[in-house]
């Protein structure tokens, strides 16, 4: 490679809108540029990558929780694969339960100093969460915010005046001060923030030991011939996930599927599903279901549920199989 690739980490806790923000950036990127995105998800099925593929970006997925596990091998393999394509920009989206300091340490190591130009790390936060002890006491939540140079307060349309004040107070109290902060809707951050320089030493790059359990590093994103569906589970850091992959030939009734997802009490639900009305992406956060039509064809439906409690996966699976007309 003859130049270092401008690179941004876009981090944030579960449900803050990281994927939506990246999708907005991909839609508005210069038409003559080729972008690459490395996606890490806590689950094993790969929902975010499916959503971004629809935007024409080069996507590589690292499954099962944390990119930095096993000495950073999964992340390095993904980065190397993307850099071979000589992208004009690289975006890295760690899982909402990820460790941004380890990702920063890898990207600023000697291994990548001649290939990656790490710009500002951008953290999204839902300002409403700054008043909830469940979040403010979570180490990953705080690590993500502390490691960022830029803070974007997302979902402004859902925030009260108190939430806005809480966000502004939090930003003003940071030391060292954040380089840039702004309140936005739908993750529509200014394009210019991508080129903000990283504050050297502003975010710790010390890799701290951490221990959690997750499944194989190589996910099974495809069904075997004749296999109607598969199920993959993961757990770690006090959270549980269960994901399903369904054959492309199975259609889900749109209205019934919407009702099922609306009724789920899980903290996070994502899906890209073939329905009776076409292929749709479903995103559930804070009890609100958002829907976006996709242009994918011949795509295997996939759904992932994440919660801090172990949910009745067998019961949900039975409902989904009945809806798709799949017999066990």
N, C-alpha and C positions, 0 to 999 in steps of 0.2 A: 504494500500500500504506500502511496506517495504522500498521503495526508492523514492527519488524525481526524476521526469521525466525531463531530459534535454529538454529545451524549447527555441525556437528562434522565434522572431517576424521578419518577412520579409516584409518590408514596401516600399513604393515608390508611386509616382504619377501615374495617368492614363497612360497606354501604355508604361511603362518603362521595362516591361518584368518580372514581379514578378512570374506569373504563369509558364512561360517558365523556370525560374530559379528553381522553386520548382520541376517541372517535371524532370529536369536534376538531381536534388538531389535524387529524388525517384528512378530514373533509376540506379543510382550508389551507393545506400545505401547498407550496408552489407546485404547479402541475408538472414541471420538468424535473422534480426531485423524487428520488426513490428512498422511502423510509423503511426502516426495520424496527420491529417491536419484539422485545423479549418479555414474555408474560409468565409470571409465576402465580400459581393458584394453590390455595390450601387444599382444595379438592383434587380429585384424580381424573376428572372427565374432560376438562378443558372448555369452559364456556366463553371466557374472554377472547381467546384466540379465534374462536368461531365467529364472534361478533366483528372482530377487526378484519378478518379475512375478507369480509364483504366490502371493505374499503380499499382493497387492492394492495395493502401493505404486505411486506415480507414478515411473516410471523413465525416465531419459535417459542415453544412452550416448555416450561419446567414444572413438573407436577409435584404434588404432595407436600406442600408447606413452605419450606424455607430454602432458597437458592444456595445459601452458604453452607449447607450441611455437607458432610464428607469432604471437608477441605475445599469447598467451593467448586468441586468437579462438575456438578450439573450446570451451574451458572457459566463456568468457563467453556464448557462444550457448546452451550447455546450461543454465547457471545461469539465464539470462534466461527461457528457455522454462519452467523449473520454477517460478520465482518468479511467473510470470503466474497460476499456479493457486492462489496464496496458501496454501502448505502450512503446517502447524503446526510442522514441523521439516524441516530439510534435512540429509541425510547425504551426504558426499562421500567416495568410495572411489577414491583414486588407484591406478594400477597398482603392483604390487609392485616395479617398476623405476622408479618415478616420483620426482619431486623435490618434496618437501612444502613447501620454502621458497618456491618459486614460486607454489604454490597458496595458501599463507597470504598472500603479498604481494598477490595478486589480490583475495582476499576482504577484505582490510583496506584496499584502495585507496579513493580518493574515489568511484570508480564504484559501490561497494556499501555505503558507510558508512551510508546511510539505509535500506538494505534487508536487510542481513545482520548478525546478531549472532553473531559468531564466538566460540564457546565453546572449551573445551579441545580441543587436538589429541590424539588417542588413537593410540598406536602399539602394535601387537601384535608380540610377539617369541616365537619358540620358544627357550626357555632353552638348549636343546641347541646352538643355533647360536652362542652366545656363546663356545664353546670351539673353534670351527672357523675356521681362518684364512681360508678361502675367503669367509666372511661378514664377519668382523671387519675384513678389509682392503678390503671393498667400500664405496666412497664413498656410494652410495645407501643401503645398509644403515645406515651410521652417521648419515647425514643424517636418515633417518626417525626414529631414536631420539633424536637430539639436538634435533630440532624439536618433539618431543612434550612436552606437559605431563603426560600420564598414560601410564604404561607398564603393559600387561597381558601377563604371562607366560603364554602359552597352551600347551595340550597337557601340562598338569601330569601327567596319567596316564601319559605316556610318558617322563617325566623321572626321572633318577636323583637321589640325594641330592646328588651333585656338581653336577648341573645346577641344582638348586634353590639351592645355596650360591653358585654362579656368578652366578645372577640376582640374588640378594640383595646380593652384594658389588658387582655392577655398579651397581645402583640406589643403594646407599649412597655410592658414589664420585662421583655426578653433581653438578656445580656449574654453574649453580644447581640446587638439589635439585628433583626431580620433585614435582609437587603430590600425586600419588596413584600407587600401584603395587599390583598384586595378582597372584597366581598363580591361574589358572582352567583349567577343562576345557571343551572344545567352544566356546570363545569366549563363555562365559556371563558377561559382565561385569556388574557392578551397574548397574542402570538410572540410578542417581543420578550416575554419572560424566559423563553427557551434559550436565549442568547446571553442572559445574565451570567456573569462569571461566578464560579464557585468561590466562596470565601475560604481561602486556605487556612486550615486549622479551625474553621468555624464549627465544623462538625467532626466529632471524634472519629478516628479511623481505627481505634483499638478494637480488636476482635475479642469479644467476651465469650467465654464458654457458655453454652446453653444446651439443654437436653430436652428433646421431645421426640415423639414417636410418630412415624408416618410410613406409608406404604412404599412399594418399589419406586426407584427413581425413574424408571421408564414406564410411562402409563400405557394402558391399552386403549387407544383412541379409536380403534376400528374393531368391528365385529368379525368373527370368523364366518365363512360361508354357511348359511343356514341357521346361524345363531340369531334369534329374534331380539335379544337384549342382554345387557350385562350390567352388573352393579359393582361399584367400588366404594370402599369406605376408608376414612382416615381419621386420626385423632391426635391431638397434641395441644399444649399450651392452654388447656382447659376448654378446648372446643372439639366438636365432632362434626364430621361431614359424611354425607352419603350422596353418591351420584349414580345416574343411570344413563345408559346409551341405548337407543332404540333404532331398529332397522329403518332405513329411509322409506320403505314401503308402507309403514304404519302411519296413519293419520289420526290426530287427536281432535275431538270436537272442540272448537275454539272456545265457545261459551262455557262448556263444562270445565275445560282446563283452567280458564280464567277464574272460575269460581273456586276450584280446588286450590290454586295458588293463593287466592285472596284469603282463604280460610286457614292457611298454614301460619303457625305462630312462631316459626323459626326466625332467628335474627337476620338471616341472609338466604335468599333464594334467587338463583339465576337459571335461565333455560333458553335454549334455541330449539324450537319445536316445529315440526311439520303439522299443520292443522288443516281443518276443513276449509279455512279461508286463506291458506298460503303459509309460507314459512315466517315465523315471528320470533323475536327475542323478547323474553319476559324478564323483568327485573323487579324484585321485591325487597324493599327496605323500609323499615319503620312502619310496617303494615300497609304500605302503599304499593300497588302494582303498576308499573309502567310497561308499555308495549310498543314495540317498534318493528315494522315490517321489514323483512330481509329479502334480498334477491337471490338467495342460495337455491340451488336445485339439486336433487339427488343427494340430499344431506341427511346424515344420521342425526335424529333428534337427541338432545342431551339436556339433562337437568341436574342441578346440584343444590343441596340444602346444607346449610351450616348453622349450628346452634351451640350454645354453651351447655345444653342438656342433651343427653342421649335420647333421641326421639324414636317413636315406633316405626322404624323403617319398613318392617314387613307389612304393616298395615297400609302405609303410603304406596308401597310397591304394588300391592294387590289392587288398589284403586287405579293406579296408572295403567296396569296391564289390562284391566277390564275396560278402561276408556279407549285403549288402543286396539282392543279385540285380540290380545295375545293370550294364548292358553299356556299354562306352565307345562 
